[in-house]
Amino acid sequence: MSTDTTPGTEATNGSRLRCTECGSEAIATRANGSSLACCGTPLEVIFAA
């Protein structure tokens, strides 16, 4: 189990994420504790499945 506390790691399968810089969105299809980022900033979880 990952102990990474970097923002973005709380995403679970089916979570919707958004970049606060450019507005791009992504859906997590295989969450494994990795930190997801876009435009040099962590993605924000906007919907947790």
Order of alpha helices (4+ residues) and beta strands (2+ residues): beta-beta-beta-beta-beta
